[in-house]
Amino acid sequence: MGWIDKIKNSFSTAKSAVYSVSNLDFQEMKDFFDFGGSKKGTKAFLNSFKKNPLVYMVVNKVSQTTAAMPRVVLNERGEEVVKSDLRDLIENPNPSQSQIEFNEEVNESLLLTGNAFILYQDDPDLPSVKSNITVLKPDMIKPKYNRGVMLFYEYTDEFGAIINYTFDDILHIRTSNIVTNERNGFKKGLSPLEAGWIIVESSDQKFEAEASIFKNRGIIGIVTTKGDTPMLAEDREEMQKQFDSEISGASRFNKIKVSSTELNYLQTGMSPTDLKLIEGIISSLRLICGLYGMPSVLFNDTANSSFNNYSTAVSVSYSDVYVPLARKIDDKLSSFLSAKFQTTEFIRVDSSKVEGIKTNTNEVAQSLNDLPPLLATAIISDMTQNERRDIIGLPPNNTETL
């Protein structure tokens, strides 16, 4: 009898109605946001990435930029490790993905759903590959537990096959979540899109309205005579031909047409209300950027005066978004893989090779250089060793005590 059957058999003897013989299936953690028939949930968050341009733009930029930052493996003394099992694995996570592609998928899962599940596997069929790590689809995984004890994960692959993975096989990275009930053995992250779901839905409707406006725009206006006598069909066609020939062409741009007949113009194109509707997309962009801490000026929102300095916006995006996201994932992945390989090595972003970070540290160095020498010396003396190393682009020293 396998271990799954043993657990099921032990459940069959429980007196609780939840684990009665007639319901031998394990409890599973349902999507918290699907309770009560809500449309918000893991699948909805993933679908928004597919169909909402604003969500895609923001998440894609954060995910790609963070994934592309070079990583190094350091030992407990803060020295770079050139060759190790941990370094080999993060540089070649699995046969179908590069390091950047793997990191990007982890970022997308965490940014969209608040959860990222990474599966670690040894591959005995490939002697040249000691192990690999892959990202599981967050909407296809179900944690199974009993009486608050996490037992295993049930995963449905792309072919519909159900696979059970032990708790130790999977690294679960999640965002902070204070709103869910965490009395069970599984803690689920909170998607940033949950807080801004009303904005996602609103922008969806704005894009649909904009598409409808342009699709059905057609003729933008009608020119008619002010007289009570209607024109004959022949006169109207002749006037249309003459009108078309006299207003078309670049040479007539911004010119005024003088008419010998008293005419009236009726607008049938976009009204000021239609234009305001389209302008509202920019406000949605700013709010979705705010959900992820990103300056909207990086997405061509030049009217946003709060970040009219593009270089400042780039620095803020690195310090507030890219680096913290990379640090969170690298710390979790380091702890998980270090336990697998029985090592104290850890993963870090190589800040000396990231232009956005180097620009920021150069600005600090320039600011110190502009200060009076005594004041600059006093400020530097209050810095930690790693803060001083960071200014000149050196990696942190993990053994610092001051």
C-alpha positions in Angstrom: 0.0 0.0 0.0 1.4 3.4 -1.1 1.7 6.4 1.3 -1.2 8.1 -0.4 -3.4 5.1 0.2 -2.3 4.9 3.8 -3.2 8.5 4.4 -6.6 7.9 2.8 -7.2 4.8 4.8 -6.4 6.7 8.0 -8.9 9.3 7.0 -11.6 6.8 6.5 -11.6 6.1 10.3 -12.1 9.7 11.2 -15.5 10.6 13.0 -15.6 14.1 11.5 -18.2 14.6 8.8 -15.6 16.4 6.7 -13.4 13.3 6.5 -16.2 10.7 6.4 -15.9 7.5 4.4 -18.2 8.9 1.8 -15.8 11.7 1.2 -12.4 10.2 1.0 -11.0 13.0 -1.2 -8.6 15.3 0.7 -9.6 18.9 1.5 -8.2 21.3 -1.0 -7.6 25.0 -0.6 -10.1 26.7 -3.0 -9.3 30.0 -4.6 -10.1 32.5 -1.8 -11.4 35.1 -4.2 -13.8 32.7 -5.9 -15.8 32.3 -2.7 -19.3 33.7 -3.0 -19.3 33.5 -6.8 -16.8 36.3 -7.3 -15.3 36.7 -10.7 -12.0 37.6 -9.2 -9.5 34.7 -8.8 -6.3 33.2 -10.1 -7.7 32.5 -13.6 -9.2 36.0 -13.9 -5.9 37.6 -12.9 -4.0 35.5 -15.6 -6.6 36.3 -18.2 -6.2 40.0 -17.5 -2.6 39.7 -18.6 -3.8 38.2 -21.9 -6.5 40.7 -22.7 -5.8 44.0 -20.9 -3.1 46.0 -22.5 -2.4 48.1 -19.4 -1.9 45.0 -17.2 0.3 43.4 -19.8 2.5 46.5 -20.3 3.2 47.0 -16.6 3.6 43.4 -15.6 5.7 42.6 -18.7 8.1 45.5 -18.1 8.6 44.7 -14.4 9.0 41.0 -15.2 11.4 41.3 -18.1 13.6 44.0 -16.5 13.9 42.1 -13.2 14.6 38.8 -14.9 17.3 40.3 -17.1 19.4 41.6 -14.2 22.5 39.4 -14.0 22.8 37.1 -11.0 25.9 35.8 -9.2 26.3 33.1 -6.6 28.2 34.1 -3.5 29.6 32.0 -0.6 29.1 32.9 3.1 32.1 35.3 2.9 30.4 37.2 0.1 32.9 35.9 -2.5 31.6 35.0 -6.0 31.5 31.2 -6.7 32.6 30.4 -10.2 31.6 26.8 -10.2 29.0 25.0 -8.1 25.8 22.9 -8.4 23.7 26.0 -7.4 25.3 28.2 -10.0 24.9 25.5 -12.7 21.2 25.1 -11.9 20.2 28.8 -11.9 22.1 29.3 -15.2 20.4 26.3 -16.8 17.2 25.8 -14.8 15.6 23.2 -17.2 16.0 21.9 -20.8 13.4 24.2 -22.3 14.2 27.5 -20.6 17.1 29.9 -20.2 17.8 31.6 -16.9 16.1 34.8 -18.0 13.0 32.9 -19.3 12.7 31.0 -16.1 13.1 34.2 -13.9 10.5 36.0 -16.1 7.9 33.2 -15.6 8.5 33.3 -11.8 8.0 37.1 -11.9 4.8 36.9 -14.0 3.2 34.4 -11.7 4.0 36.3 -8.5 3.1 39.7 -10.0 -0.2 38.5 -11.4 -1.5 36.1 -8.8 0.6 36.8 -5.7 1.9 33.2 -5.8 4.7 31.4 -7.6 5.3 27.6 -7.4 8.7 26.2 -8.4 9.1 22.5 -8.8 12.5 20.9 -8.1 13.2 17.5 -9.7 16.2 15.2 -10.1 16.3 13.7 -13.5 17.9 10.2 -13.4 17.3 9.7 -17.2 19.6 12.6 -18.0 23.0 11.9 -16.4 24.4 15.2 -17.7 21.6 17.1 -15.8 21.7 16.6 -12.1 18.5 18.5 -11.4 16.1 21.0 -12.9 13.5 23.6 -11.7 10.3 24.6 -13.5 7.5 27.0 -12.8 4.1 25.4 -12.3 0.9 27.2 -13.5 -0.6 28.8 -10.4 -4.2 28.1 -11.5 -3.5 24.3 -12.0 -2.1 23.5 -8.5 -4.2 22.6 -5.5 -2.7 22.1 -2.0 -4.2 19.2 -0.2 -4.3 19.2 3.6 -6.1 17.6 6.6 -6.9 19.4 9.9 -4.5 22.2 9.2 -1.6 19.9 8.1 -0.3 20.4 4.6 0.1 17.0 3.0 0.9 17.4 -0.7 0.2 19.4 -3.9 -2.1 18.1 -6.6 -1.1 19.4 -10.1 -3.0 19.1 -13.4 -0.6 19.3 -16.3 -1.4 20.5 -19.9 -2.6 17.1 -20.9 -5.0 16.8 -18.0 -2.9 14.3 -16.1 -3.0 14.7 -12.3 0.4 14.5 -10.5 1.0 14.6 -6.8 4.1 16.4 -5.5 5.3 16.3 -1.9 5.6 19.5 0.1 9.4 19.4 -0.2 9.3 19.2 -4.0 7.9 22.7 -4.4 9.0 26.1 -3.4 6.1 28.4 -2.8 6.9 32.1 -3.1 4.0 34.5 -2.1 3.2 38.1 -1.5 2.2 39.3 1.9 -1.5 38.5 2.7 -3.2 39.7 5.8 -6.8 39.3 4.5 -7.0 35.5 4.2 -7.7 32.9 6.9 -4.4 31.3 7.6 -5.4 28.7 10.2 -4.7 25.9 7.8 -1.2 24.7 6.8 -1.2 26.6 3.5 -0.7 30.4 3.2 -1.7 32.0 0.0 -0.3 35.3 -1.4 -2.5 38.3 -2.3 -2.5 39.4 -5.9 -1.9 43.1 -6.5 -4.7 43.0 -9.0 -7.2 42.0 -6.3 -7.0 45.5 -4.8 -7.2 47.2 -8.2 -9.7 44.8 -9.8 -12.2 47.6 -10.3 -9.6 49.5 -12.3 -8.9 46.4 -14.5 -12.6 46.0 -15.2 -13.1 49.7 -15.8 -10.1 49.8 -18.3 -11.5 46.7 -20.1 -14.7 48.6 -20.7 -12.9 51.7 -21.8 -10.9 49.8 -24.4 -14.1 48.1 -25.7 -15.8 51.5 -25.9 -12.9 53.0 -27.7 -12.8 50.1 -30.2 -16.5 50.6 -30.8 -16.2 54.3 -31.3 -13.5 53.9 -34.0 -15.1 50.9 -35.6 -18.5 52.7 -36.0 -17.1 56.2 -36.5 -17.8 56.4 -40.3 -18.7 59.9 -41.5 -17.7 62.6 -39.1 -20.2 65.2 -40.2 -22.9 66.3 -42.6 -23.0 69.5 -44.6 -26.5 70.8 -45.6 -28.1 73.9 -46.9 -30.0 76.1 -44.5 -32.9 76.5 -46.9 -36.2 74.8 -46.7 -35.9 73.4 -50.2 -34.0 70.1 -50.3 -31.3 69.5 -53.0 -32.0 67.2 -55.8 -30.0 64.0 -55.9 -28.0 65.2 -59.0 -27.2 68.5 -57.3 -26.1 66.7 -54.1 -23.8 64.3 -55.9 -22.2 67.1 -57.9 -21.7 69.1 -54.7 -20.1 66.1 -53.0 -17.7 65.6 -55.9 -16.7 69.3 -55.9 -16.4 69.3 -52.1 -14.2 66.2 -52.0 -11.9 67.5 -54.7 -11.4 70.9 -53.0 -10.7 69.7 -49.4 -8.5 66.7 -50.1 -4.6 66.8 -50.3 -1.7 68.0 -48.3 -1.7 71.4 -50.1 -5.1 72.2 -48.6 -4.1 71.5 -45.0 -5.3 74.1 -42.6 -7.0 76.2 -45.3 -10.5 77.7 -45.1 -13.0 77.0 -47.8 -15.2 79.9 -48.8 -18.8 79.0 -49.9 -21.2 81.0 -52.0 -24.1 79.1 -50.4 -25.4 79.4 -46.8 -24.6 76.0 -45.3 -25.0 74.2 -42.0 -22.7 71.5 -40.5 -23.9 68.7 -38.3 -21.2 66.7 -36.3 -21.6 63.0 -36.3 -18.1 62.0 -35.0 -16.7 61.8 -31.5 -18.2 64.1 -29.0 -16.3 65.7 -26.1 -17.8 63.0 -23.9 -16.2 60.3 -26.2 -12.8 62.0 -26.0 -13.0 62.1 -22.2 -13.8 58.4 -22.2 -10.6 57.7 -24.1 -8.6 60.1 -21.9 -9.7 58.0 -18.9 -7.5 55.2 -20.1 -4.5 57.3 -19.0 -5.9 57.5 -15.5 -6.3 53.7 -15.4 -2.7 53.3 -16.5 -1.6 55.5 -13.6 -3.6 53.5 -11.1 -2.3 50.1 -12.4 1.2 51.5 -12.3 0.6 52.5 -8.7 -0.5 48.9 -7.9 3.0 47.8 -8.8 4.9 50.9 -7.6 5.9 51.9 -11.1 6.2 55.5 -12.4 3.7 55.9 -15.2 6.1 58.1 -17.1 8.0 55.0 -18.1 4.9 54.1 -20.2 4.8 57.3 -22.2 2.6 59.2 -19.7 4.6 62.4 -20.1 1.7 64.5 -18.8 2.3 63.1 -15.3 4.3 66.0 -13.8 5.2 64.0 -10.7 7.8 62.1 -12.7 8.7 64.4 -15.6 12.3 63.5 -15.2 12.7 60.1 -17.0 16.0 59.3 -15.5 14.6 59.8 -12.0 11.7 57.5 -12.8 14.2 54.8 -14.0 16.1 55.1 -10.7 12.9 54.9 -8.7 11.8 51.8 -10.6 15.0 50.0 -9.8 15.1 51.0 -6.1 11.4 50.5 -5.4 10.4 47.7 -7.7 13.0 45.7 -9.7 15.6 45.2 -6.9 13.1 44.4 -4.1 11.3 41.9 -6.3 14.6 40.2 -7.4 15.8 40.1 -3.8 12.6 38.5 -2.5 12.7 35.8 -5.1 16.5 35.2 -4.9 16.4 34.9 -1.1 13.6 32.3 -1.2 15.2 30.4 -4.1 18.6 30.5 -2.3 17.2 29.0 0.9 15.3 26.3 -1.0 18.1 25.2 -3.3 20.8 25.6 -0.6 18.9 23.0 1.5 18.8 20.7 -1.5 22.5 21.0 -2.2 23.6 21.2 1.4 25.5 24.5 0.9 25.6 28.0 2.3 25.8 29.7 -1.1 23.2 32.2 -2.1 22.0 34.1 -5.2 22.3 37.9 -5.6 21.9 40.5 -8.3 25.2 41.6 -9.7 24.7 45.4 -9.2 27.9 46.3 -10.9 26.5 45.2 -14.2 23.0 46.8 -14.0 22.9 50.2 -15.6 20.0 51.5 -13.7 21.6 50.7 -10.4 25.0 52.0 -11.4 23.5 55.3 -12.5 21.9 55.6 -9.1 25.1 54.9 -7.2 27.0 57.3 -9.4 24.5 60.0 -8.4 25.2 59.3 -4.8 29.0 59.5 -5.4 28.5 62.7 -7.3 26.4 64.2 -4.5 29.1 63.3 -1.9 31.7 64.8 -4.2 29.8 68.1 -4.3 29.7 68.4 -0.5 32.4 70.1 1.6 35.1 67.5 2.4 34.4 67.5 6.2 30.7 67.0 5.7 31.2 64.2 3.1 33.7 62.5 5.4 31.1 62.6 8.3 28.4 61.1 6.1 30.6 58.3 4.8 31.7 57.5 8.3 28.1 56.9 9.3 27.6 54.4 6.4 28.0 50.7 6.7 30.7 48.9 4.9 28.3 47.5 2.3 26.7 50.9 1.7 30.2 52.3 0.9 30.9 49.3 -1.3 27.6 49.8 -3.1 28.5 53.4 -4.0 31.5 52.2 -6.1 29.6 49.2 -7.5 31.2 46.4 -5.4 29.1 43.4 -4.2 28.1 43.3 -0.6 30.3 41.7 2.0 28.3 39.2 4.0 30.8 39.2 6.9 30.4 42.9 7.7 29.8 43.7 11.4 29.7 47.5 11.2 
